[in-house]
Amino acid sequence: MKIETLDLNTLYEQEYDKWLEETVRILKNRQLDQLDYDNLIEELETLGRSEKNAVKSLLLQVIIHLLLLNFWREEKERNSNHWSAEIITFRVQLEDRLTTNLRNYLRNELDKIYQNACLIVTKKAQLTNLPDRCPYSLEELLQKDWFPE
């Protein structure tokens, strides 16, 4: 069964799942002349952005909860178990998504992610004693059982 490129464009607009199945079949059969390149490129770009946003969001949550755990003294006794469990949860989710490329992306974005975490924690906890630079290395942030002393 051969579906022409024009039909693939229509499938993309009307029946995405069938478009995806057909695109995978074409790729597996190395029938590159039949690919719907424009929509395939768009999907791959979207997938890349989506994965980057997902790992960035998860790392943001790890940092937010570590900052709360480290610096919000008034709430630590009541919330430390909850924050610690949240940290582990986000780390597990990160581990499932992380690739070498995404790890490098997080390394490059760490300063920006940290600054955003500080904004959130400052607003939530009214803390003014947060470090200017991230006090945690990426390796520490990703290690499931690591917590600051």
N, C-alpha and C positions, 0 to 999 in steps of 0.2 A: 504494500500500500504506500504510494508516494503522494505526499501532500505538497503542493506547490508553495513557494514562498508567500504568495499573495494569500493563500489559504491559511498559512501559519500566522500571518498578520491578523487575519480575521479571528482565528482561534485565540490569539493572545488577548484580543479585545473582548471576546465573548465567552470563551471557555478556557480559562487560564490553566486549569489542571491538565486538560488535553494538550494544550500548547506545550506545557512542561514535559509531559510524557513523550510527545513527538520529538521535541528538541533533544531529549536524552537519547531516544532511539537513533536519531540522526547522528548524534555525536558518537555513540557506541559503534555505529556502522561506518564511521569516518566519511559520511556523505556531506562534507563541508559545503559543497555547492548548494545544498538545500536549506542551509541554516537561515533563520530569521535573525541576522546579525544585529540590527538596530535594537530590537527588543531584548535579545540575549545580553548585549552590552549593558543596556539599562538595568536589567535584573542583576547582573554581576556587580555593577557599581552600587546598587541599592543594598545588596547583600553585604558588601564590604563595609559600607557606612553603618549598617545595622549592627554588625558584629562589633565594630569599634565602639559604637555608642553603648552597646550592652556591657562590654567589659569596663568601659570608662565609668558607667553608672554604678556597677558593682564595686569597683575600687573606691569610688567616691563614698559609698556607704560604709565600706570597711574603715576608711579614714575618719569619717564622721563619728562612728561609734568608738573608735580608738581614742579620739580626742575627748569625747564625753567621758570615757572610762578613765583617762589620764588626768583630766583637768577640771571636771565638774565635781568637786569634792563634796558639796552639799547633798548631791543625789547619788553618790557612788555606793553607799551602803545599801540603799533601797533598789538600785537599778543595775548594779555591776553584773549580776548573773544574766539578766536580760540582754544587756549590751554585749557581753561576751558570747552568748549564744547567737546573737545577730551577726557578729563578726565572723564566727565560724560558718554560719549559713551562707553569707556572701562569699567567703573564701571557697567554699565547696562549689558554689555556682560558677565562680571564676575559673576554678580548676577545670571544670567540665568544658569551658569555652576557649581556654587559652591555647594559643599556638605560639610558635616562636615569633612570628610577625606581629601578633597582637601584644605579646610581652614587650617587644621593642617599642611598639606604639605607646604602651602605658609608661614605659621608661621615659620616653620623650615628652609625654603629657603630664608627668607626675607633679611638676610645680604648679601647673594650671589647675589640676584636679585638687591639689592641696589647698590652693587659695579659695576655690569654690567651697570646699569642706569647711574652711575657716569662716567664711561668710555665713554659712548655714548654722554652724555651732555657735557663733557669736550671737546670732539672732535668737536661737533657741534657748541658750543657757545664759545669755548676757555675760559671757566670759571675755575678759580683756587680757588674759595672760597666755594666749596661744603663741607658740614660736612663729617667727617670721618664715622660716623654712621648714619643710616637712621633717619631723624628727625620726621618721621611719624610712628604712630602705625599701625598695620594691620587693626584695627577697623576703624581708620581715613581713611586709604587708600581705604577701601571698602564702606564707607558711601557715598552714591550718592551725597548728597548736602554739604558735608564738604569740605571747602577750608581753608588753613592757613590764618591767619590774615595778 
